[in-house]
């Protein structure tokens, strides 16, 4: 019988959101609920497995780790891509990699939860209310009439932009390959340059894929272009913003603050400045953590494994 491990099932959700019976009698599946951490611990825990399921990018599959898994034949990642998997190494080692479908609106919805949560100081006021603190101690920021800057107008960026327009915001967008006519068709202003997008946005929200081109795109020079009253929102990937520059910007209070769901290192280490700064609203990478996302992810995992067993693996990932 094939051995399969589902990694990083922190919420014990994988079994609840898919019907694994299609694999019964052919695959023995075990669900690992704790973060294993070190490469040695990961390799030891799954050394006997021909099939491994990676939950998003919680565990990086580097060449060195993959080389320590000689039995591994099929690596399934939840979602349609995974930057934490070395696809060149899997190709060299003869390991097939498959992805799954996803449910995009969840991240767009969380983006707006963060924007509104920061603008109206919801977490702060809730904590005050529960602690018997002052009644109405902050004044919220209105969205209507403000400028929403969308960095990356793909599917997610467009969803966020559409909601911004519904709030009566002026919406601008820019990315390196964004055709102006896409903005025009959607009733969104094409910013023309990153500098203009940054300098005119009251709320700047990032919706880019992490790549060599986007890693570190927002450094100190770029962050200094933001308004002192601006809110910076990142539900994409942490390394798109240079972390040291972001922390300095927030400590110096050069912007109103940041609403963040993603970080350079996840889970975010205990005592990290982004856990403690007063002008940060942070969530533990919840963008994809929703019921419909998990149904798409783990239902797709079962389909991938069943397809592979039948010699017809779906959604195979390869080097671009």
Residue pairs with C-beta under 8 A, 6 or more apart in sequence:
1 25
1 26
1 27
1 28
2 26
2 27
2 28
2 50
2 51
2 309
3 27
3 28
3 30
3 48
3 49
3 50
3 51
3 71
4 23
4 27
4 28
4 29
4 30
4 49
4 50
4 51
4 52
4 53
4 305
5 29
5 30
5 31
5 32
5 45
5 46
5 49
5 51
5 52
5 53
6 14
6 29
6 30
6 31
6 32
6 53
6 55
6 301
7 32
7 36
7 42
7 46
7 52
7 53
7 54
7 55
7 58
7 59
8 32
8 35
8 54
8 55
8 56
8 58
8 59
9 31
9 32
9 33
9 55
10 33
10 34
10 35
10 55
10 58
11 289
12 31
12 33
13 294
13 298
14 31
14 53
14 55
14 294
14 298
14 301
15 31
16 294
17 291
17 294
17 295
17 297
17 298
17 299
18 295
18 298
18 299
18 301
18 302
19 299
19 302
20 29
20 302
22 302
22 306
23 29
23 302
23 305
23 306
23 309
26 309
27 51
27 305
27 309
32 45
35 58
35 59
35 267
36 42
36 45
36 59
39 62
39 64
39 65
39 68
42 59
42 65
43 65
43 68
43 69
46 52
46 69
46 72
47 68
47 69
47 71
48 71
49 69
49 71
49 72
50 71
50 72
50 73
50 74
51 72
51 73
51 74
51 75
51 76
51 305
51 308
52 69
52 72
52 74
52 75
52 76
53 76
53 77
53 78
53 301
54 61
54 75
54 76
54 77
54 78
54 82
54 84
54 85
55 78
55 297
56 77
56 78
56 79
56 82
56 288
57 82
57 83
57 84
57 266
58 84
58 266
59 84
60 84
60 85
61 75
61 84
61 85
61 86
61 89
61 90
62 86
62 89
63 86
63 88
63 89
66 72
66 86
66 89
66 90
66 93
66 95
67 89
67 93
72 93
72 95
73 94
73 95
73 96
74 95
74 96
74 97
74 98
74 304
74 305
74 308
74 313
75 85
75 90
75 95
75 96
75 97
75 98
76 97
76 98
76 99
76 100
76 301
76 304
76 305
77 85
77 97
77 98
77 99
77 100
77 317
78 99
78 100
78 102
78 297
78 298
78 300
78 301
79 99
79 100
79 102
79 288
79 297
80 99
80 100
80 101
80 102
80 315
81 99
81 209
81 317
82 99
82 317
83 210
83 237
85 97
85 317
87 97
87 317
87 318
87 319
88 319
90 96
90 97
91 318
91 319
96 308
96 313
96 316
97 316
97 317
97 318
98 304
98 307
98 308
98 313
98 314
98 315
98 316
98 317
99 300
99 304
99 315
99 317
100 296
100 297
100 298
100 299
100 300
100 301
100 303
100 304
100 315
101 296
101 297
101 300
101 315
102 288
102 293
102 296
102 297
103 288
103 290
103 292
103 293
103 295
103 296
104 155
104 156
104 159
105 159
105 292
106 287
106 288
106 289
106 290
106 292
106 293
107 156
107 235
107 287
107 288
108 156
108 159
108 160
108 163
109 290
110 235
110 261
110 283
110 286
110 287
111 156
111 160
111 205
111 207
111 233
111 235
111 261
111 287
112 160
112 163
114 233
114 235
114 259
114 260
114 261
114 281
114 283
115 143
115 203
115 205
115 231
115 233
115 259
116 122
116 143
117 123
117 259
117 281
118 231
118 233
118 256
118 257
118 259
118 281
119 140
119 141
119 142
119 143
119 203
119 231
120 140
120 141
121 138
121 140
123 281
124 137
124 138
125 136
125 137
125 138
127 133
128 134
128 137
129 135
141 202
141 229
141 231
141 256
143 164
143 167
143 168
143 169
143 203
144 167
144 168
144 169
145 168
145 169
145 170
146 169
146 170
146 202
146 203
147 169
147 170
147 171
147 172
147 200
147 201
147 202
147 203
148 160
148 161
148 164
148 169
148 170
148 171
148 172
148 201
148 202
148 203
148 205
149 172
149 173
149 174
149 191
149 197
149 198
149 200
149 201
149 202
149 203
149 204
149 205
150 157
150 160
150 161
150 164
150 171
150 172
150 173
150 174
150 188
150 205
150 207
151 157
151 173
151 174
151 175
151 194
151 197
151 204
151 205
151 206
151 207
151 208
152 173
152 175
152 178
152 206
152 207
152 208
152 209
152 236
153 161
153 173
153 174
153 175
153 178
153 182
153 183
153 186
153 188
153 207
154 207
154 209
156 207
157 173
157 175
157 205
157 207
158 186
160 205
160 207
161 171
161 173
161 186
161 188
162 186
164 171
164 203
165 171
165 187
165 188
169 203
170 189
171 187
171 188
171 189
172 188
172 189
172 190
172 191
172 196
172 197
172 200
172 201
173 183
173 188
173 189
173 190
173 191
173 197
174 190
174 191
174 192
174 193
174 194
174 196
174 197
175 208
176 213
178 190
180 190
183 189
183 190
184 190
191 197
191 200
194 217
194 222
195 222
195 225
197 204
198 204
198 222
198 223
198 225
198 226
199 225
199 226
199 227
201 226
201 227
201 230
202 227
202 229
202 230
202 231
203 230
203 231
203 233
204 226
204 230
204 231
204 232
204 233
205 233
205 234
205 235
206 218
206 233
206 234
206 235
206 236
206 240
206 241
207 235
207 236
208 214
208 217
208 236
208 237
208 240
209 236
209 237
210 236
210 237
210 239
210 240
214 237
214 240
215 239
215 240
216 239
216 240
216 241
216 242
217 240
217 241
218 240
218 241
218 242
218 245
218 246
219 242
219 245
220 242
220 245
220 248
220 249
223 232
223 241
223 245
223 246
223 249
223 254
223 255
224 249
224 254
226 232
226 249
226 254
226 255
227 255
228 254
228 255
228 256
229 255
229 256
230 255
230 256
231 255
231 256
231 257
231 258
231 259
232 241
232 246
232 255
232 257
232 258
232 259
233 258
233 259
233 260
234 240
234 241
234 258
234 259
234 260
234 261
234 262
235 261
235 262
235 287
236 262
237 262
238 260
238 262
238 263
238 264
238 265
238 266
239 264
243 263
243 264
246 258
246 274
247 273
247 274
247 277
249 255
250 257
250 258
250 273
250 274
250 277
250 279
250 280
251 273
251 277
253 279
255 279
256 279
257 277
257 279
257 280
257 281
258 279
258 280
258 281
259 280
259 281
259 282
260 274
260 280
260 281
260 282
260 283
261 282
261 283
261 284
261 285
261 286
261 287
262 285
262 287
263 272
263 274
263 285
266 284
266 285
267 284
268 274
268 275
268 282
268 284
274 280
274 282
275 282
288 297
300 315
303 314
304 313
304 314
304 315
307 313
307 314
